[in-house]
Amino acid sequence: MNEKIYKTMSVTGAGNIAVGIVILVSGIVCGVLSVVSGARILKRKSDIIF
């Protein structure tokens, strides 16, 4: 029985690490895209007319 618990905990831990890495990478990508979009807007600020 202890072996089943150990295996379940190790699989769960590995899954949590994988999910954490995916969330970290997606957060970094979203941040970079936001900065690039903001830089483009600031670069073309003189062309925007309201």
ModelCIF file with pLDDT and N, C-alpha, C, O atoms, coordinates in Angstrom:
data_MODEL
#
_entry.id   MODEL 
#
_entity.id                         1 
_entity.type                       polymer 
_entity.pdbx_number_of_molecules   1 
#
_entity_poly.entity_id                      1 
_entity_poly.type                           'polypeptide(L)' 
_entity_poly.nstd_linkage                   no 
_entity_poly.nstd_monomer                   no 
_entity_poly.pdbx_seq_one_letter_code       MNEKIYKTMSVTGAGNIAVGIVILVSGIVCGVLSVVSGARILKRKSDIIF 
_entity_poly.pdbx_seq_one_letter_code_can   MNEKIYKTMSVTGAGNIAVGIVILVSGIVCGVLSVVSGARILKRKSDIIF 
_entity_poly.pdbx_strand_id                 A 
#
loop_
_entity_poly_seq.entity_id 
_entity_poly_seq.num 
_entity_poly_seq.mon_id 
_entity_poly_seq.hetero 
1 1  MET n 
1 2  ASN n 
1 3  GLU n 
1 4  LYS n 
1 5  ILE n 
1 6  TYR n 
1 7  LYS n 
1 8  THR n 
1 9  MET n 
1 10 SER n 
1 11 VAL n 
1 12 THR n 
1 13 GLY n 
1 14 ALA n 
1 15 GLY n 
1 16 ASN n 
1 17 ILE n 
1 18 ALA n 
1 19 VAL n 
1 20 GLY n 
1 21 ILE n 
1 22 VAL n 
1 23 ILE n 
1 24 LEU n 
1 25 VAL n 
1 26 SER n 
1 27 GLY n 
1 28 ILE n 
1 29 VAL n 
1 30 CYS n 
1 31 GLY n 
1 32 VAL n 
1 33 LEU n 
1 34 SER n 
1 35 VAL n 
1 36 VAL n 
1 37 SER n 
1 38 GLY n 
1 39 ALA n 
1 40 ARG n 
1 41 ILE n 
1 42 LEU n 
1 43 LYS n 
1 44 ARG n 
1 45 LYS n 
1 46 SER n 
1 47 ASP n 
1 48 ILE n 
1 49 ILE n 
1 50 PHE n 
#
_struct_asym.id          A 
_struct_asym.entity_id   1 
#
loop_
_ma_qa_metric.id 
_ma_qa_metric.mode 
_ma_qa_metric.name 
_ma_qa_metric.software_group_id 
_ma_qa_metric.type 
1 global pLDDT . pLDDT 
2 local  pLDDT . pLDDT 
#
_ma_qa_metric_global.metric_id      1 
_ma_qa_metric_global.metric_value   92.16 
_ma_qa_metric_global.model_id       1 
_ma_qa_metric_global.ordinal_id     1 
#
loop_
_ma_qa_metric_local.label_asym_id 
_ma_qa_metric_local.label_comp_id 
_ma_qa_metric_local.label_seq_id 
_ma_qa_metric_local.metric_id 
_ma_qa_metric_local.metric_value 
_ma_qa_metric_local.model_id 
_ma_qa_metric_local.ordinal_id 
A MET 1  2 70.00 1 1  
A ASN 2  2 75.00 1 2  
A GLU 3  2 89.00 1 3  
A LYS 4  2 90.00 1 4  
A ILE 5  2 90.00 1 5  
A TYR 6  2 89.00 1 6  
A LYS 7  2 91.00 1 7  
A THR 8  2 91.00 1 8  
A MET 9  2 92.00 1 9  
A SER 10 2 92.00 1 10 
A VAL 11 2 93.00 1 11 
A THR 12 2 95.00 1 12 
A GLY 13 2 94.00 1 13 
A ALA 14 2 95.00 1 14 
A GLY 15 2 95.00 1 15 
A ASN 16 2 97.00 1 16 
A ILE 17 2 97.00 1 17 
A ALA 18 2 97.00 1 18 
A VAL 19 2 98.00 1 19 
A GLY 20 2 98.00 1 20 
A ILE 21 2 98.00 1 21 
A VAL 22 2 98.00 1 22 
A ILE 23 2 98.00 1 23 
A LEU 24 2 98.00 1 24 
A VAL 25 2 98.00 1 25 
A SER 26 2 98.00 1 26 
A GLY 27 2 98.00 1 27 
A ILE 28 2 98.00 1 28 
A VAL 29 2 98.00 1 29 
A CYS 30 2 98.00 1 30 
A GLY 31 2 98.00 1 31 
A VAL 32 2 98.00 1 32 
A LEU 33 2 98.00 1 33 
A SER 34 2 98.00 1 34 
A VAL 35 2 97.00 1 35 
A VAL 36 2 97.00 1 36 
A SER 37 2 96.00 1 37 
A GLY 38 2 94.00 1 38 
A ALA 39 2 95.00 1 39 
A ARG 40 2 93.00 1 40 
A ILE 41 2 91.00 1 41 
A LEU 42 2 91.00 1 42 
A LYS 43 2 90.00 1 43 
A ARG 44 2 89.00 1 44 
A LYS 45 2 85.00 1 45 
A SER 46 2 83.00 1 46 
A ASP 47 2 81.00 1 47 
A ILE 48 2 77.00 1 48 
A ILE 49 2 77.00 1 49 
A PHE 50 2 72.00 1 50 
#
loop_
_atom_site.group_PDB 
_atom_site.id 
_atom_site.type_symbol 
_atom_site.label_atom_id 
_atom_site.label_alt_id 
_atom_site.label_comp_id 
_atom_site.label_asym_id 
_atom_site.label_entity_id 
_atom_site.label_seq_id 
_atom_site.pdbx_PDB_ins_code 
_atom_site.Cartn_x 
_atom_site.Cartn_y 
_atom_site.Cartn_z 
_atom_site.occupancy 
_atom_site.B_iso_or_equiv 
_atom_site.pdbx_formal_charge 
_atom_site.auth_seq_id 
_atom_site.auth_comp_id 
_atom_site.auth_asym_id 
_atom_site.auth_atom_id 
_atom_site.pdbx_PDB_model_num 
ATOM 1   N N  . MET A 1 1  ? 0.818   -1.192 0.000   1.00 70.00 ? 1  MET A N  1 
ATOM 2   C CA . MET A 1 1  ? 0.000   0.000  0.000   1.00 70.00 ? 1  MET A CA 1 
ATOM 3   C C  . MET A 1 1  ? 0.864   1.258  0.000   1.00 70.00 ? 1  MET A C  1 
ATOM 4   O O  . MET A 1 1  ? 0.537   2.233  -0.677  1.00 70.00 ? 1  MET A O  1 
ATOM 5   N N  . ASN A 1 2  ? 1.960   1.246  0.752   1.00 75.00 ? 2  ASN A N  1 
ATOM 6   C CA . ASN A 1 2  ? 2.835   2.408  0.795   1.00 75.00 ? 2  ASN A CA 1 
ATOM 7   C C  . ASN A 1 2  ? 3.449   2.712  -0.562  1.00 75.00 ? 2  ASN A C  1 
ATOM 8   O O  . ASN A 1 2  ? 3.711   3.871  -0.886  1.00 75.00 ? 2  ASN A O  1 
ATOM 9   N N  . GLU A 1 3  ? 3.680   1.659  -1.362  1.00 89.00 ? 3  GLU A N  1 
ATOM 10  C CA . GLU A 1 3  ? 4.245   1.863  -2.689  1.00 89.00 ? 3  GLU A CA 1 
ATOM 11  C C  . GLU A 1 3  ? 3.265   2.603  -3.590  1.00 89.00 ? 3  GLU A C  1 
ATOM 12  O O  . GLU A 1 3  ? 3.677   3.450  -4.383  1.00 89.00 ? 3  GLU A O  1 
ATOM 13  N N  . LYS A 1 4  ? 1.989   2.301  -3.481  1.00 90.00 ? 4  LYS A N  1 
ATOM 14  C CA . LYS A 1 4  ? 0.977   2.995  -4.287  1.00 90.00 ? 4  LYS A CA 1 
ATOM 15  C C  . LYS A 1 4  ? 0.915   4.469  -3.911  1.00 90.00 ? 4  LYS A C  1 
ATOM 16  O O  . LYS A 1 4  ? 0.809   5.335  -4.780  1.00 90.00 ? 4  LYS A O  1 
ATOM 17  N N  . ILE A 1 5  ? 0.981   4.744  -2.633  1.00 90.00 ? 5  ILE A N  1 
ATOM 18  C CA . ILE A 1 5  ? 0.936   6.135  -2.174  1.00 90.00 ? 5  ILE A CA 1 
ATOM 19  C C  . ILE A 1 5  ? 2.166   6.881  -2.672  1.00 90.00 ? 5  ILE A C  1 
ATOM 20  O O  . ILE A 1 5  ? 2.058   8.015  -3.138  1.00 90.00 ? 5  ILE A O  1 
ATOM 21  N N  . TYR A 1 6  ? 3.330   6.254  -2.578  1.00 89.00 ? 6  TYR A N  1 
ATOM 22  C CA . TYR A 1 6  ? 4.567   6.894  -3.038  1.00 89.00 ? 6  TYR A CA 1 
ATOM 23  C C  . TYR A 1 6  ? 4.500   7.174  -4.534  1.00 89.00 ? 6  TYR A C  1 
ATOM 24  O O  . TYR A 1 6  ? 4.870   8.260  -4.981  1.00 89.00 ? 6  TYR A O  1 
ATOM 25  N N  . LYS A 1 7  ? 4.032   6.202  -5.307  1.00 91.00 ? 7  LYS A N  1 
ATOM 26  C CA . LYS A 1 7  ? 3.923   6.384  -6.759  1.00 91.00 ? 7  LYS A CA 1 
ATOM 27  C C  . LYS A 1 7  ? 2.936   7.490  -7.094  1.00 91.00 ? 7  LYS A C  1 
ATOM 28  O O  . LYS A 1 7  ? 3.201   8.309  -7.974  1.00 91.00 ? 7  LYS A O  1 
ATOM 29  N N  . THR A 1 8  ? 1.818   7.525  -6.415  1.00 91.00 ? 8  THR A N  1 
ATOM 30  C CA . THR A 1 8  ? 0.815   8.572  -6.654  1.00 91.00 ? 8  THR A CA 1 
ATOM 31  C C  . THR A 1 8  ? 1.380   9.952  -6.325  1.00 91.00 ? 8  THR A C  1 
ATOM 32  O O  . THR A 1 8  ? 1.164   10.908 -7.071  1.00 91.00 ? 8  THR A O  1 
ATOM 33  N N  . MET A 1 9  ? 2.097   10.054 -5.217  1.00 92.00 ? 9  MET A N  1 
ATOM 34  C CA . MET A 1 9  ? 2.673   11.344 -4.826  1.00 92.00 ? 9  MET A CA 1 
ATOM 35  C C  . MET A 1 9  ? 3.745   11.786 -5.814  1.00 92.00 ? 9  MET A C  1 
ATOM 36  O O  . MET A 1 9  ? 3.838   12.975 -6.117  1.00 92.00 ? 9  MET A O  1 
ATOM 37  N N  . SER A 1 10 ? 4.550   10.871 -6.319  1.00 92.00 ? 10 SER A N  1 
ATOM 38  C CA . SER A 1 10 ? 5.604   11.247 -7.254  1.00 92.00 ? 10 SER A CA 1 
ATOM 39  C C  . SER A 1 10 ? 5.017   11.686 -8.591  1.00 92.00 ? 10 SER A C  1 
ATOM 40  O O  . SER A 1 10 ? 5.505   12.639 -9.198  1.00 92.00 ? 10 SER A O  1 
ATOM 41  N N  . VAL A 1 11 ? 3.977   11.003 -9.054  1.00 93.00 ? 11 VAL A N  1 
ATOM 42  C CA . VAL A 1 11 ? 3.322   11.405 -10.304 1.00 93.00 ? 11 VAL A CA 1 
ATOM 43  C C  . VAL A 1 11 ? 2.656   12.767 -10.142 1.00 93.00 ? 11 VAL A C  1 
ATOM 44  O O  . VAL A 1 11 ? 2.726   13.603 -11.043 1.00 93.00 ? 11 VAL A O  1 
ATOM 45  N N  . THR A 1 12 ? 2.020   12.990 -9.014  1.00 95.00 ? 12 THR A N  1 
ATOM 46  C CA . THR A 1 12 ? 1.377   14.273 -8.752  1.00 95.00 ? 12 THR A CA 1 
ATOM 47  C C  . THR A 1 12 ? 2.407   15.395 -8.667  1.00 95.00 ? 12 THR A C  1 
ATOM 48  O O  . THR A 1 12 ? 2.180   16.485 -9.192  1.00 95.00 ? 12 THR A O  1 
ATOM 49  N N  . GLY A 1 13 ? 3.512   15.142 -8.022  1.00 94.00 ? 13 GLY A N  1 
ATOM 50  C CA . GLY A 1 13 ? 4.569   16.146 -7.927  1.00 94.00 ? 13 GLY A CA 1 
ATOM 51  C C  . GLY A 1 13 ? 5.141   16.496 -9.291  1.00 94.00 ? 13 GLY A C  1 
ATOM 52  O O  . GLY A 1 13 ? 5.365   17.669 -9.589  1.00 94.00 ? 13 GLY A O  1 
ATOM 53  N N  . ALA A 1 14 ? 5.378   15.488 -10.117 1.00 95.00 ? 14 ALA A N  1 
ATOM 54  C CA . ALA A 1 14 ? 5.898   15.732 -11.466 1.00 95.00 ? 14 ALA A CA 1 
ATOM 55  C C  . ALA A 1 14 ? 4.890   16.511 -12.296 1.00 95.00 ? 14 ALA A C  1 
ATOM 56  O O  . ALA A 1 14 ? 5.265   17.396 -13.064 1.00 95.00 ? 14 ALA A O  1 
ATOM 57  N N  . GLY A 1 15 ? 3.629   16.189 -12.146 1.00 95.00 ? 15 GLY A N  1 
ATOM 58  C CA . GLY A 1 15 ? 2.588   16.936 -12.867 1.00 95.00 ? 15 GLY A CA 1 
ATOM 59  C C  . GLY A 1 15 ? 2.528   18.381 -12.440 1.00 95.00 ? 15 GLY A C  1 
ATOM 60  O O  . GLY A 1 15 ? 2.375   19.275 -13.273 1.00 95.00 ? 15 GLY A O  1 
ATOM 61  N N  . ASN A 1 16 ? 2.648   18.619 -11.137 1.00 97.00 ? 16 ASN A N  1 
ATOM 62  C CA . ASN A 1 16 ? 2.628   20.001 -10.640 1.00 97.00 ? 16 ASN A CA 1 
ATOM 63  C C  . ASN A 1 16 ? 3.825   20.799 -11.143 1.00 97.00 ? 16 ASN A C  1 
ATOM 64  O O  . ASN A 1 16 ? 3.689   21.976 -11.477 1.00 97.00 ? 16 ASN A O  1 
ATOM 65  N N  . ILE A 1 17 ? 4.985   20.175 -11.198 1.00 97.00 ? 17 ILE A N  1 
ATOM 66  C CA . ILE A 1 17 ? 6.168   20.858 -11.726 1.00 97.00 ? 17 ILE A CA 1 
ATOM 67  C C  . ILE A 1 17 ? 5.968   21.194 -13.203 1.00 97.00 ? 17 ILE A C  1 
ATOM 68  O O  . ILE A 1 17 ? 6.312   22.293 -13.638 1.00 97.00 ? 17 ILE A O  1 
ATOM 69  N N  . ALA A 1 18 ? 5.420   20.264 -13.973 1.00 97.00 ? 18 ALA A N  1 
ATOM 70  C CA . ALA A 1 18 ? 5.179   20.502 -15.396 1.00 97.00 ? 18 ALA A CA 1 
ATOM 71  C C  . ALA A 1 18 ? 4.190   21.641 -15.601 1.00 97.00 ? 18 ALA A C  1 
ATOM 72  O O  . ALA A 1 18 ? 4.404   22.500 -16.455 1.00 97.00 ? 18 ALA A O  1 
ATOM 73  N N  . VAL A 1 19 ? 3.116   21.657 -14.831 1.00 98.00 ? 19 VAL A N  1 
ATOM 74  C CA . VAL A 1 19 ? 2.128   22.738 -14.940 1.00 98.00 ? 19 VAL A CA 1 
ATOM 75  C C  . VAL A 1 19 ? 2.752   24.073 -14.553 1.00 98.00 ? 19 VAL A C  1 
ATOM 76  O O  . VAL A 1 19 ? 2.478   25.090 -15.190 1.00 98.00 ? 19 VAL A O  1 
ATOM 77  N N  . GLY A 1 20 ? 3.575   24.081 -13.531 1.00 98.00 ? 20 GLY A N  1 
ATOM 78  C CA . GLY A 1 20 ? 4.249   25.309 -13.124 1.00 98.00 ? 20 GLY A CA 1 
ATOM 79  C C  . GLY A 1 20 ? 5.157   25.857 -14.209 1.00 98.00 ? 20 GLY A C  1 
ATOM 80  O O  . GLY A 1 20 ? 5.199   27.067 -14.433 1.00 98.00 ? 20 GLY A O  1 
ATOM 81  N N  . ILE A 1 21 ? 5.884   24.977 -14.883 1.00 98.00 ? 21 ILE A N  1 
ATOM 82  C CA . ILE A 1 21 ? 6.767   25.414 -15.962 1.00 98.00 ? 21 ILE A CA 1 
ATOM 83  C C  . ILE A 1 21 ? 5.957   25.992 -17.119 1.00 98.00 ? 21 ILE A C  1 
ATOM 84  O O  . ILE A 1 21 ? 6.327   27.021 -17.685 1.00 98.00 ? 21 ILE A O  1 
ATOM 85  N N  . VAL A 1 22 ? 4.866   25.342 -17.466 1.00 98.00 ? 22 VAL A N  1 
ATOM 86  C CA . VAL A 1 22 ? 4.017   25.841 -18.552 1.00 98.00 ? 22 VAL A CA 1 
ATOM 87  C C  . VAL A 1 22 ? 3.453   27.216 -18.212 1.00 98.00 ? 22 VAL A C  1 
ATOM 88  O O  . VAL A 1 22 ? 3.434   28.101 -19.068 1.00 98.00 ? 22 VAL A O  1 
ATOM 89  N N  . ILE A 1 23 ? 3.001   27.407 -16.995 1.00 98.00 ? 23 ILE A N  1 
ATOM 90  C CA . ILE A 1 23 ? 2.452   28.704 -16.579 1.00 98.00 ? 23 ILE A CA 1 
ATOM 91  C C  . ILE A 1 23 ? 3.542   29.764 -16.584 1.00 98.00 ? 23 ILE A C  1 
ATOM 92  O O  . ILE A 1 23 ? 3.297   30.892 -17.012 1.00 98.00 ? 23 ILE A O  1 
ATOM 93  N N  . LEU A 1 24 ? 4.728   29.432 -16.122 1.00 98.00 ? 24 LEU A N  1 
ATOM 94  C CA . LEU A 1 24 ? 5.845   30.376 -16.117 1.00 98.00 ? 24 LEU A CA 1 
ATOM 95  C C  . LEU A 1 24 ? 6.204   30.814 -17.529 1.00 98.00 ? 24 LEU A C  1 
ATOM 96  O O  . LEU A 1 24 ? 6.378   32.006 -17.786 1.00 98.00 ? 24 LEU A O  1 
ATOM 97  N N  . VAL A 1 25 ? 6.316   29.863 -18.442 1.00 98.00 ? 25 VAL A N  1 
ATOM 98  C CA . VAL A 1 25 ? 6.678   30.188 -19.826 1.00 98.00 ? 25 VAL A CA 1 
ATOM 99  C C  . VAL A 1 25 ? 5.597   31.024 -20.493 1.00 98.00 ? 25 VAL A C  1 
ATOM 100 O O  . VAL A 1 25 ? 5.906   31.985 -21.197 1.00 98.00 ? 25 VAL A O  1 
ATOM 101 N N  . SER A 1 26 ? 4.339   30.674 -20.281 1.00 98.00 ? 26 SER A N  1 
ATOM 102 C CA . SER A 1 26 ? 3.263   31.456 -20.904 1.00 98.00 ? 26 SER A CA 1 
ATOM 103 C C  . SER A 1 26 ? 3.207   32.866 -20.329 1.00 98.00 ? 26 SER A C  1 
ATOM 104 O O  . SER A 1 26 ? 2.884   33.808 -21.053 1.00 98.00 ? 26 SER A O  1 
ATOM 105 N N  . GLY A 1 27 ? 3.509   33.030 -19.063 1.00 98.00 ? 27 GLY A N  1 
ATOM 106 C CA . GLY A 1 27 ? 3.551   34.372 -18.469 1.00 98.00 ? 27 GLY A CA 1 
ATOM 107 C C  . GLY A 1 27 ? 4.660   35.216 -19.057 1.00 98.00 ? 27 GLY A C  1 
ATOM 108 O O  . GLY A 1 27 ? 4.465   36.401 -19.329 1.00 98.00 ? 27 GLY A O  1 
ATOM 109 N N  . ILE A 1 28 ? 5.822   34.618 -19.257 1.00 98.00 ? 28 ILE A N  1 
ATOM 110 C CA . ILE A 1 28 ? 6.945   35.344 -19.859 1.00 98.00 ? 28 ILE A CA 1 
ATOM 111 C C  . ILE A 1 28 ? 6.615   35.735 -21.293 1.00 98.00 ? 28 ILE A C  1 
ATOM 112 O O  . ILE A 1 28 ? 6.907   36.856 -21.709 1.00 98.00 ? 28 ILE A O  1 
ATOM 113 N N  . VAL A 1 29 ? 6.012   34.828 -22.051 1.00 98.00 ? 29 VAL A N  1 
ATOM 114 C CA . VAL A 1 29 ? 5.650   35.128 -23.445 1.00 98.00 ? 29 VAL A CA 1 
ATOM 115 C C  . VAL A 1 29 ? 4.630   36.258 -23.503 1.00 98.00 ? 29 VAL A C  1 
ATOM 116 O O  . VAL A 1 29 ? 4.755   37.158 -24.334 1.00 98.00 ? 29 VAL A O  1 
ATOM 117 N N  . CYS A 1 30 ? 3.634   36.226 -22.643 1.00 98.00 ? 30 CYS A N  1 
ATOM 118 C CA . CYS A 1 30 ? 2.627   37.298 -22.628 1.00 98.00 ? 30 CYS A CA 1 
ATOM 119 C C  . CYS A 1 30 ? 3.261   38.634 -22.264 1.00 98.00 ? 30 CYS A C  1 
ATOM 120 O O  . CYS A 1 30 ? 2.906   39.660 -22.843 1.00 98.00 ? 30 CYS A O  1 
ATOM 121 N N  . GLY A 1 31 ? 4.180   38.639 -21.327 1.00 98.00 ? 31 GLY A N  1 
ATOM 122 C CA . GLY A 1 31 ? 4.863   39.871 -20.943 1.00 98.00 ? 31 GLY A CA 1 
ATOM 123 C C  . GLY A 1 31 ? 5.683   40.445 -22.084 1.00 98.00 ? 31 GLY A C  1 
ATOM 124 O O  . GLY A 1 31 ? 5.649   41.651 -22.331 1.00 98.00 ? 31 GLY A O  1 
ATOM 125 N N  . VAL A 1 32 ? 6.422   39.588 -22.781 1.00 98.00 ? 32 VAL A N  1 
ATOM 126 C CA . VAL A 1 32 ? 7.239   40.048 -23.906 1.00 98.00 ? 32 VAL A CA 1 
ATOM 127 C C  . VAL A 1 32 ? 6.356   40.600 -25.014 1.00 98.00 ? 32 VAL A C  1 
ATOM 128 O O  . VAL A 1 32 ? 6.667   41.639 -25.596 1.00 98.00 ? 32 VAL A O  1 
ATOM 129 N N  . LEU A 1 33 ? 5.256   39.915 -25.310 1.00 98.00 ? 33 LEU A N  1 
ATOM 130 C CA . LEU A 1 33 ? 4.343   40.406 -26.350 1.00 98.00 ? 33 LEU A CA 1 
ATOM 131 C C  . LEU A 1 33 ? 3.735   41.751 -25.963 1.00 98.00 ? 33 LEU A C  1 
ATOM 132 O O  . LEU A 1 33 ? 3.550   42.610 -26.825 1.00 98.00 ? 33 LEU A O  1 
ATOM 133 N N  . SER A 1 34 ? 3.425   41.946 -24.703 1.00 98.00 ? 34 SER A N  1 
ATOM 134 C CA . SER A 1 34 ? 2.878   43.223 -24.250 1.00 98.00 ? 34 SER A CA 1 
ATOM 135 C C  . SER A 1 34 ? 3.898   44.347 -24.404 1.00 98.00 ? 34 SER A C  1 
ATOM 136 O O  . SER A 1 34 ? 3.555   45.446 -24.841 1.00 98.00 ? 34 SER A O  1 
ATOM 137 N N  . VAL A 1 35 ? 5.134   44.076 -24.050 1.00 97.00 ? 35 VAL A N  1 
ATOM 138 C CA . VAL A 1 35 ? 6.182   45.093 -24.176 1.00 97.00 ? 35 VAL A CA 1 
ATOM 139 C C  . VAL A 1 35 ? 6.407   45.437 -25.648 1.00 97.00 ? 35 VAL A C  1 
ATOM 140 O O  . VAL A 1 35 ? 6.550   46.611 -25.991 1.00 97.00 ? 35 VAL A O  1 
ATOM 141 N N  . VAL A 1 36 ? 6.442   44.436 -26.514 1.00 97.00 ? 36 VAL A N  1 
ATOM 142 C CA . VAL A 1 36 ? 6.652   44.685 -27.941 1.00 97.00 ? 36 VAL A CA 1 
ATOM 143 C C  . VAL A 1 36 ? 5.486   45.488 -28.519 1.00 97.00 ? 36 VAL A C  1 
ATOM 144 O O  . VAL A 1 36 ? 5.704   46.414 -29.301 1.00 97.00 ? 36 VAL A O  1 
ATOM 145 N N  . SER A 1 37 ? 4.266   45.147 -28.148 1.00 96.00 ? 37 SER A N  1 
ATOM 146 C CA . SER A 1 37 ? 3.104   45.887 -28.638 1.00 96.00 ? 37 SER A CA 1 
ATOM 147 C C  . SER A 1 37 ? 3.132   47.332 -28.157 1.00 96.00 ? 37 SER A C  1 
ATOM 148 O O  . SER A 1 37 ? 2.844   48.247 -28.928 1.00 96.00 ? 37 SER A O  1 
ATOM 149 N N  . GLY A 1 38 ? 3.471   47.542 -26.909 1.00 94.00 ? 38 GLY A N  1 
ATOM 150 C CA . GLY A 1 38 ? 3.573   48.899 -26.375 1.00 94.00 ? 38 GLY A CA 1 
ATOM 151 C C  . GLY A 1 38 ? 4.656   49.702 -27.070 1.00 94.00 ? 38 GLY A C  1 
ATOM 152 O O  . GLY A 1 38 ? 4.475   50.892 -27.330 1.00 94.00 ? 38 GLY A O  1 
ATOM 153 N N  . ALA A 1 39 ? 5.776   49.069 -27.375 1.00 95.00 ? 39 ALA A N  1 
ATOM 154 C CA . ALA A 1 39 ? 6.863   49.763 -28.077 1.00 95.00 ? 39 ALA A CA 1 
ATOM 155 C C  . ALA A 1 39 ? 6.430   50.159 -29.482 1.00 95.00 ? 39 ALA A C  1 
ATOM 156 O O  . ALA A 1 39 ? 6.776   51.241 -29.957 1.00 95.00 ? 39 ALA A O  1 
ATOM 157 N N  . ARG A 1 40 ? 5.682   49.297 -30.143 1.00 93.00 ? 40 ARG A N  1 
ATOM 158 C CA . ARG A 1 40 ? 5.188   49.648 -31.485 1.00 93.00 ? 40 ARG A CA 1 
ATOM 159 C C  . ARG A 1 40 ? 4.228   50.822 -31.427 1.00 93.00 ? 40 ARG A C  1 
ATOM 160 O O  . ARG A 1 40 ? 4.275   51.710 -32.278 1.00 93.00 ? 40 ARG A O  1 
ATOM 161 N N  . ILE A 1 41 ? 3.363   50.829 -30.435 1.00 91.00 ? 41 ILE A N  1 
ATOM 162 C CA . ILE A 1 41 ? 2.416   51.936 -30.303 1.00 91.00 ? 41 ILE A CA 1 
ATOM 163 C C  . ILE A 1 41 ? 3.162   53.238 -30.034 1.00 91.00 ? 41 ILE A C  1 
ATOM 164 O O  . ILE A 1 41 ? 2.846   54.266 -30.633 1.00 91.00 ? 41 ILE A O  1 
ATOM 165 N N  . LEU A 1 42 ? 4.151   53.204 -29.140 1.00 91.00 ? 42 LEU A N  1 
ATOM 166 C CA . LEU A 1 42 ? 4.912   54.410 -28.848 1.00 91.00 ? 42 LEU A CA 1 
ATOM 167 C C  . LEU A 1 42 ? 5.714   54.876 -30.066 1.00 91.00 ? 42 LEU A C  1 
ATOM 168 O O  . LEU A 1 42 ? 5.883   56.077 -30.275 1.00 91.00 ? 42 LEU A O  1 
ATOM 169 N N  . LYS A 1 43 ? 6.194   53.953 -30.847 1.00 90.00 ? 43 LYS A N  1 
ATOM 170 C CA . LYS A 1 43 ? 6.964   54.289 -32.042 1.00 90.00 ? 43 LYS A CA 1 
ATOM 171 C C  . LYS A 1 43 ? 6.094   55.001 -33.075 1.00 90.00 ? 43 LYS A C  1 
ATOM 172 O O  . LYS A 1 43 ? 6.557   55.919 -33.753 1.00 90.00 ? 43 LYS A O  1 
ATOM 173 N N  . ARG A 1 44 ? 4.849   54.583 -33.194 1.00 89.00 ? 44 ARG A N  1 
ATOM 174 C CA . ARG A 1 44 ? 3.941   55.157 -34.183 1.00 89.00 ? 44 ARG A CA 1 
ATOM 175 C C  . ARG A 1 44 ? 2.973   56.157 -33.564 1.00 89.00 ? 44 ARG A C  1 
ATOM 176 O O  . ARG A 1 44 ? 1.906   56.417 -34.120 1.00 89.00 ? 44 ARG A O  1 
ATOM 177 N N  . LYS A 1 45 ? 3.338   56.712 -32.428 1.00 85.00 ? 45 LYS A N  1 
ATOM 178 C CA . LYS A 1 45 ? 2.444   57.614 -31.691 1.00 85.00 ? 45 LYS A CA 1 
ATOM 179 C C  . LYS A 1 45 ? 2.055   58.834 -32.526 1.00 85.00 ? 45 LYS A C  1 
ATOM 180 O O  . LYS A 1 45 ? 0.926   59.315 -32.425 1.00 85.00 ? 45 LYS A O  1 
ATOM 181 N N  . SER A 1 46 ? 2.969   59.334 -33.341 1.00 83.00 ? 46 SER A N  1 
ATOM 182 C CA . SER A 1 46 ? 2.680   60.531 -34.128 1.00 83.00 ? 46 SER A CA 1 
ATOM 183 C C  . SER A 1 46 ? 1.663   60.259 -35.238 1.00 83.00 ? 46 SER A C  1 
ATOM 184 O O  . SER A 1 46 ? 1.031   61.193 -35.731 1.00 83.00 ? 46 SER A O  1 
ATOM 185 N N  . ASP A 1 47 ? 1.496   59.003 -35.635 1.00 81.00 ? 47 ASP A N  1 
ATOM 186 C CA . ASP A 1 47 ? 0.549   58.660 -36.713 1.00 81.00 ? 47 ASP A CA 1 
ATOM 187 C C  . ASP A 1 47 ? -0.871  58.486 -36.196 1.00 81.00 ? 47 ASP A C  1 
ATOM 188 O O  . ASP A 1 47 ? -1.810  58.449 -36.991 1.00 81.00 ? 47 ASP A O  1 
ATOM 189 N N  . ILE A 1 48 ? -1.051  58.378 -34.892 1.00 77.00 ? 48 ILE A N  1 
ATOM 190 C CA . ILE A 1 48 ? -2.381  58.142 -34.314 1.00 77.00 ? 48 ILE A CA 1 
ATOM 191 C C  . ILE A 1 48 ? -3.099  59.468 -34.137 1.00 77.00 ? 48 ILE A C  1 
ATOM 192 O O  . ILE A 1 48 ? -2.591  60.380 -33.485 1.00 77.00 ? 48 ILE A O  1 
ATOM 193 N N  . ILE A 1 49 ? -4.285  59.567 -34.722 1.00 77.00 ? 49 ILE A N  1 
ATOM 194 C CA . ILE A 1 49 ? -5.084  60.779 -34.642 1.00 77.00 ? 49 ILE A CA 1 
ATOM 195 C C  . ILE A 1 49 ? -6.436  60.421 -34.047 1.00 77.00 ? 49 ILE A C  1 
ATOM 196 O O  . ILE A 1 49 ? -7.104  59.493 -34.504 1.00 77.00 ? 49 ILE A O  1 
ATOM 197 N N  . PHE A 1 50 ? -6.834  61.174 -33.014 1.00 72.00 ? 50 PHE A N  1 
ATOM 198 C CA . PHE A 1 50 ? -8.151  60.957 -32.412 1.00 72.00 ? 50 PHE A CA 1 
ATOM 199 C C  . PHE A 1 50 ? -9.044  62.116 -32.734 1.00 72.00 ? 50 PHE A C  1 
ATOM 200 O O  . PHE A 1 50 ? -10.204 62.135 -32.321 1.00 72.00 ? 50 PHE A O  1 
#
